[in-house]
Amino acid sequence: ELTPNPVFVSGLELGKIGYGYACLRPNRCYQASLSGGLWSDEISWEIRYAPLGMAANSLGQLPPIVDGSAPSNCTFSIPEDYTD
């Protein structure tokens, strides 16, 4: 069972695209929870590995570790080989 201890909380205030950054450790379980809204059928999210110093516009070149849509509640872990 997961303990509710948020590592990262974010939301999209205005606009259609948003980014947030959080440091996640490998070999631990995380839970991503996304609630809907007025346009929940158009919401998608991804968690990607972002090496320190990598430009935000380059992140789309890396494959997502996990992704989903809204509403969703997903449990995942970061593989060991994603550490630097």
DSSP file (Angstrom, degrees, kcal/mol; ACC not computed):
  #  RESIDUE AA STRUCTURE BP1 BP2  ACC     N-H-->O    O-->H-N    N-H-->O    O-->H-N    TCO  KAPPA ALPHA  PHI   PSI    X-CA   Y-CA   Z-CA
    1    1 A E              0   0    0      0, 0.0     2,-0.3     0, 0.0     0, 0.0   0.000 360.0 360.0 360.0 136.8    0.0    0.0    0.0
    2    2 A L        -     0   0    0      1,-0.0    28,-0.0    28,-0.0     0, 0.0  -0.596 360.0-135.0 -83.1 140.8    1.3    3.4   -0.9
    3    3 A T        -     0   0    0     -2,-0.3     2,-1.4     2,-0.1    -1,-0.0  -0.824  24.6-117.7 -92.7 129.4    1.6    6.1    1.8
    4    4 A P        +     0   0    0      0, 0.0    -1,-0.0     0, 0.0    -2,-0.0  -0.517  61.7 138.2 -71.5  95.7    0.3    9.5    0.7
    5    5 A N        -     0   0    0     -2,-1.4    -2,-0.1     0, 0.0     0, 0.0  -0.750  47.7-139.4-137.6  85.0    3.4   11.6    0.9
    6    6 A P        -     0   0    0      0, 0.0     3,-0.1     0, 0.0     0, 0.0  -0.171  23.1-179.0 -57.1 133.5    3.5   13.9   -2.2
    7    7 A V  S    S+     0   0    0      1,-0.4     2,-0.3    15,-0.0    16,-0.2   0.720  76.8   9.0 -94.5 -32.6    6.8   14.3   -3.9
    8    8 A F        -     0   0    0     14,-0.1     2,-0.4     2,-0.0    -1,-0.4  -0.976  60.6-175.8-153.3 132.8    5.5   16.7   -6.5
    9    9 A V        +     0   0    0     -2,-0.3     2,-0.3    -3,-0.1     0, 0.0  -0.999  21.3 150.5-131.7 130.2    2.2   18.5   -6.9
   10   10 A S        -     0   0    0     -2,-0.4     2,-0.3    10,-0.1    10,-0.1  -0.938  19.3-169.3-150.3 170.4    1.5   20.7  -10.0
   11   11 A G        -     0   0    0     -2,-0.3     2,-0.8     0, 0.0    -2,-0.0  -0.976  33.8-104.6-157.7 164.2   -1.3   21.9  -12.2
   12   12 A L        +     0   0    0     -2,-0.3     3,-0.1     1,-0.2     6,-0.1  -0.852  34.7 179.9 -97.3 107.1   -1.9   23.7  -15.4
   13   13 A E        -     0   0    0     -2,-0.8     2,-0.3     1,-0.3    -1,-0.2   0.980  64.4  -8.0 -74.4 -58.0   -2.9   27.2  -14.6
   14   14 A L  S    S+     0   0    0      3,-0.1    -1,-0.3     0, 0.0     3,-0.2  -0.970 106.9  27.2-138.4 152.6   -3.4   28.7  -18.0
   15   15 A G  S    S-     0   0    0     -2,-0.3     3,-0.1     1,-0.2    -3,-0.0  -0.501  83.8 -82.9  97.3-166.2   -2.6   27.6  -21.5
   16   16 A K  S    S+     0   0    0      1,-0.2     2,-0.4    -2,-0.2    -1,-0.2   0.524 101.1  50.7-122.7 -10.5   -2.5   24.2  -23.0
   17   17 A I        +     0   0    0     -3,-0.2     2,-0.3     2,-0.0    -1,-0.2  -0.993  57.5 169.2-133.2 138.0    1.1   22.9  -22.3
   18   18 A G        -     0   0    0     -2,-0.4     2,-0.4    -3,-0.1    -6,-0.1  -0.993  14.8-157.5-146.1 153.4    2.9   22.8  -19.0
   19   19 A Y        -     0   0    0     -2,-0.3     2,-0.3     2,-0.0    -2,-0.0  -0.955   8.7-179.0-128.3 147.9    6.1   21.3  -17.6
   20   20 A G        -     0   0    0     -2,-0.4     2,-0.4   -10,-0.1   -10,-0.1  -0.986  13.7-146.2-142.5 151.1    7.1   20.4  -14.1
   21   21 A Y        +     0   0    0     -2,-0.3     2,-0.3     2,-0.0    -2,-0.0  -0.963  21.4 162.4-125.0 136.6   10.3   18.9  -12.7
   22   22 A A        -     0   0    0     -2,-0.4     2,-0.7   -14,-0.1   -14,-0.1  -0.990  36.6-122.0-147.1 145.2   10.8   16.5   -9.8
   23   23 A C        -     0   0    0     -2,-0.3     2,-0.4   -16,-0.2    -2,-0.0  -0.816  31.9-172.9 -90.6 119.1   13.7   14.3   -8.8
   24   24 A L        -     0   0    0     -2,-0.7     6,-0.0     6,-0.0    -2,-0.0  -0.929  16.3-134.5-114.2 136.8   12.5   10.7   -8.5
   25   25 A R    >   -     0   0    0     -2,-0.4     3,-0.6     1,-0.1    53,-0.5  -0.634  25.2-108.6 -90.8 146.9   14.7    7.9   -7.1
   26   26 A P  T 3  S+     0   0    0      0, 0.0    -1,-0.1     0, 0.0     3,-0.1  -0.281  94.4  26.5 -70.5 159.0   15.0    4.5   -8.8
   27   27 A N  T 3  S+     0   0    0     51,-2.5     2,-0.3     1,-0.2    50,-0.1   0.793  94.9 110.5  61.0  33.5   13.6    1.3   -7.4
   28   28 A R    <   -     0   0    0     -3,-0.6    50,-0.6    50,-0.2     2,-0.4  -0.968  69.5-114.3-130.9 150.7   10.8    3.1   -5.5
   29   29 A C  E     -A   77   0A   0     -2,-0.3     2,-0.3    48,-0.2    48,-0.2  -0.691  33.8-178.3 -87.2 136.2    7.1    3.0   -6.1
   30   30 A Y  E     -A   76   0A   0     46,-3.3    46,-2.6    -2,-0.4     2,-0.4  -0.907  15.9-146.3-127.3 157.2    5.4    6.3   -7.1
   31   31 A Q  E     -A   75   0A   0     -2,-0.3     2,-0.6    44,-0.2    44,-0.2  -0.989   5.3-159.6-128.0 124.3    1.8    7.0   -7.9
   32   32 A A  E     -A   74   0A   0     42,-3.2    42,-2.9    -2,-0.4     2,-0.5  -0.908  12.1-173.4-101.9 122.7    0.7    9.6  -10.5
   33   33 A S  E     +A   73   0A   0     -2,-0.6     2,-0.4    40,-0.2    40,-0.2  -0.973   4.6 179.0-120.2 128.3   -2.9   10.9  -10.0
   34   34 A L  E     -A   72   0A   0     38,-2.8    38,-2.3    -2,-0.5     2,-0.2  -0.988  10.0-159.0-131.7 123.0   -4.5   13.1  -12.5
   35   35 A S        -     0   0    0     -2,-0.4    -2,-0.0    36,-0.2    35,-0.0  -0.599  20.3-117.4 -96.7 163.9   -8.0   14.4  -12.2
   36   36 A G        -     0   0    0     -2,-0.2     2,-0.3     1,-0.1    -1,-0.2   0.102  27.7-179.6 -83.3-161.7  -10.1   15.7  -15.0
   37   37 A G    >   -     0   0    0     33,-0.1     3,-1.2     6,-0.0     4,-0.1  -0.865  57.7 -47.2-172.8-157.8  -11.5   19.1  -15.7
   38   38 A L  T 3  S+     0   0    0     -2,-0.3     3,-0.2     1,-0.3    -2,-0.0   0.848 140.6  30.2 -62.8 -33.4  -13.6   20.8  -18.4
   39   39 A W  T >  S+     0   0    0      1,-0.1     3,-2.4     2,-0.1    -1,-0.3  -0.205  75.1 140.7-118.7  40.2  -11.4   19.3  -21.2
   40   40 A S  G X   +     0   0    0     -3,-1.2     3,-1.3     1,-0.3    30,-0.6   0.758  66.6  65.2 -60.3 -25.7  -10.3   16.0  -19.5
   41   41 A D  G 3  S+     0   0    0      1,-0.2    -1,-0.3    -3,-0.2    -2,-0.1   0.628 103.3  48.9 -71.9  -9.7  -10.7   14.1  -22.7
   42   42 A E  G <  S+     0   0    0     -3,-2.4     2,-0.4    27,-0.0    -1,-0.2   0.325  89.4 105.7-106.6   5.3   -7.8   16.2  -24.1
   43   43 A I    <   +     0   0    0     -3,-1.3    27,-1.1    -4,-0.2     2,-0.3  -0.730  38.1 162.3 -92.9 131.8   -5.4   15.8  -21.2
   44   44 A S  E     -B   69   0B   0     -2,-0.4     2,-0.3    25,-0.2    25,-0.3  -0.962  13.0-167.2-138.1 158.8   -2.4   13.6  -21.4
   45   45 A W  E     -B   68   0B   0     23,-2.1    23,-2.1    -2,-0.3     2,-0.3  -0.971   4.0-169.2-144.7 158.2    0.8   13.4  -19.3
   46   46 A E  E     -B   67   0B   0     -2,-0.3     2,-0.5    21,-0.2    21,-0.2  -0.988  15.2-146.4-145.1 150.3    4.2   11.8  -19.4
   47   47 A I  E     +B   66   0B   0     19,-2.6    18,-3.4    -2,-0.3    19,-1.2  -0.991  29.0 177.5-118.1 123.1    7.1   11.2  -17.1
   48   48 A R        -     0   0    0     -2,-0.5     2,-0.4    16,-0.2    12,-0.1  -0.886  35.5-106.4-124.7 153.4   10.5   11.4  -18.8
   49   49 A Y        -     0   0    0     14,-0.5    13,-0.1    -2,-0.3    34,-0.0  -0.655  35.2-169.5 -73.4 130.2   14.1   11.1  -17.6
   50   50 A A        -     0   0    0     -2,-0.4     3,-0.1    12,-0.0     6,-0.0  -0.877  11.7-146.1-127.8  98.3   15.7   14.6  -17.8
   51   51 A P    >   -     0   0    0      0, 0.0     3,-2.1     0, 0.0    32,-0.0  -0.296  38.0 -89.2 -59.9 146.5   19.4   14.7  -17.3
   52   52 A L  T 3  S+     0   0    0      1,-0.3     3,-0.1     3,-0.0     0, 0.0  -0.316 114.3  20.3 -56.6 134.6   20.7   17.7  -15.5
   53   53 A G  T 3  S+     0   0    0      1,-0.3     2,-0.3    -3,-0.1    -1,-0.3   0.329  87.3 136.1  88.7  -7.9   21.5   20.5  -17.9
   54   54 A M    <   -     0   0    0     -3,-2.1    -1,-0.3     1,-0.1     2,-0.1  -0.580  59.9-114.5 -76.2 133.4   19.3   19.2  -20.7
   55   55 A A    >>  -     0   0    0     -2,-0.3     3,-2.0     1,-0.1     4,-0.5  -0.390  18.1-124.9 -66.6 141.6   17.2   21.9  -22.4
   56   56 A A  G >4 S+     0   0    0      1,-0.3     3,-1.1     2,-0.2     4,-0.4   0.831 110.1  59.5 -57.8 -34.3   13.5   21.5  -22.0
   57   57 A N  G 34 S+     0   0    0      1,-0.2    -1,-0.3     2,-0.1     3,-0.2   0.599 101.5  56.0 -73.6  -8.0   12.9   21.6  -25.7
   58   58 A S  G X4 S+     0   0    0     -3,-2.0     3,-1.7     1,-0.1     4,-0.3   0.568  83.2  84.8 -93.5 -11.8   15.1   18.5  -26.1
   59   59 A L  G X< S+     0   0    0     -3,-1.1     3,-1.8    -4,-0.5    -1,-0.1   0.792  75.7  69.5 -64.2 -28.6   13.1   16.3  -23.6
   60   60 A G  G 3  S+     0   0    0     -4,-0.4    -1,-0.3     1,-0.3    -2,-0.1   0.653  88.6  66.0 -64.6 -14.0   10.7   15.2  -26.3
   61   61 A Q  G <  S+     0   0    0     -3,-1.7    -1,-0.3     2,-0.1    -2,-0.2   0.665  88.7  79.9 -80.0 -17.0   13.5   13.2  -27.9
   62   62 A L  S <  S-     0   0    0     -3,-1.8   -12,-0.0    -4,-0.3     0, 0.0  -0.702  89.0-112.7 -92.1 142.2   13.6   10.9  -24.9
   63   63 A P        -     0   0    0      0, 0.0   -14,-0.5     0, 0.0     2,-0.1  -0.452  37.0-105.5 -71.5 145.2   11.0    8.1  -24.6
   64   64 A P        -     0   0    0      0, 0.0   -16,-0.2     0, 0.0     3,-0.1  -0.398  14.5-150.4 -68.3 147.0    8.5    8.4  -21.7
   65   65 A I  S    S-     0   0    0    -18,-3.4     2,-0.3     1,-0.4   -17,-0.2   0.852  84.3  -6.8 -79.1 -40.1    9.0    6.2  -18.7
   66   66 A V  E    S+B   47   0B   0    -19,-1.2   -19,-2.6    10,-0.1    -1,-0.4  -0.982  70.7 177.2-152.5 150.8    5.3    6.2  -18.1
   67   67 A D  E     +B   46   0B   0     -2,-0.3     2,-0.3   -21,-0.2   -21,-0.2  -0.952   6.4 153.6-150.3 168.9    2.3    8.1  -19.6
   68   68 A G  E     -B   45   0B   0    -23,-2.1   -23,-2.1    -2,-0.3     2,-0.2  -0.940  29.5-112.2-172.3-168.5   -1.4    8.3  -19.3
   69   69 A S  E     -B   44   0B   0     -2,-0.3   -25,-0.2   -25,-0.3   -35,-0.1  -0.722  51.2 -44.0-134.7-176.1   -4.5   10.4  -19.8
   70   70 A A  S    S+     0   0    0    -27,-1.1   -27,-0.2   -30,-0.6   -35,-0.1  -0.835 113.1  27.2-109.5 146.8   -7.2   12.0  -17.5
   71   71 A P  S    S+     0   0    0      0, 0.0     2,-0.3     0, 0.0   -36,-0.2   0.685  90.6 141.3 -76.3 152.0   -8.5   10.9  -15.2
   72   72 A S  E     -A   34   0A   0    -38,-2.3   -38,-2.8    -2,-0.1     2,-0.3  -0.990  38.1-164.6-152.0 160.7   -5.9    8.4  -14.1
   73   73 A N  E     +A   33   0A   0     -2,-0.3     2,-0.4   -40,-0.2   -40,-0.2  -0.844  27.1 176.0-146.6 102.5   -4.3    6.9  -11.2
   74   74 A C  E     -A   32   0A   0    -42,-2.9   -42,-3.2    -2,-0.3     2,-0.5  -0.927  21.1-154.6-123.2 133.6   -1.1    5.0  -12.1
   75   75 A T  E     +A   31   0A   0     -2,-0.4     2,-0.3   -44,-0.2   -44,-0.2  -0.909  31.7 150.3-105.1 133.5    1.6    3.3  -10.0
   76   76 A F  E     -A   30   0A   0    -46,-2.6   -46,-3.3    -2,-0.5     2,-0.3  -0.932  31.1-141.8-151.3 169.6    5.1    3.0  -11.4
   77   77 A S  E     -A   29   0A   0     -2,-0.3   -48,-0.2   -48,-0.2    -2,-0.0  -0.955  24.5-115.1-135.5 158.6    8.8    2.9  -10.6
   78   78 A I        -     0   0    0    -50,-0.6   -51,-2.5   -53,-0.5   -50,-0.2  -0.829  36.1-122.6 -92.8 124.5   11.9    4.4  -12.1
   79   79 A P    >   -     0   0    0      0, 0.0     3,-1.6     0, 0.0     4,-0.1  -0.308  17.6-118.9 -65.3 151.4   14.2    1.7  -13.5
   80   80 A E  G >  S+     0   0    0      1,-0.3     3,-1.7     2,-0.2    -2,-0.0   0.840 109.3  65.4 -57.5 -37.1   17.8    1.6  -12.2
   81   81 A D  G 3  S+     0   0    0      1,-0.3    -1,-0.3     3,-0.0    -3,-0.0   0.457  86.5  71.9 -74.0   1.8   19.3    2.2  -15.7
   82   82 A Y  G <  S+     0   0    0     -3,-1.6    -1,-0.3     2,-0.0     2,-0.2   0.412  79.0  96.7 -92.5   1.8   17.7    5.7  -15.8
   83   83 A T    <         0   0    0     -3,-1.7   -58,-0.0     1,-0.1   -34,-0.0  -0.546 360.0 360.0 -87.0 156.9   20.1    7.1  -13.2
   84   84 A D              0   0    0     -2,-0.2    -1,-0.1     0, 0.0    -3,-0.0   0.433 360.0 360.0-113.8 360.0   23.2    9.0  -14.2
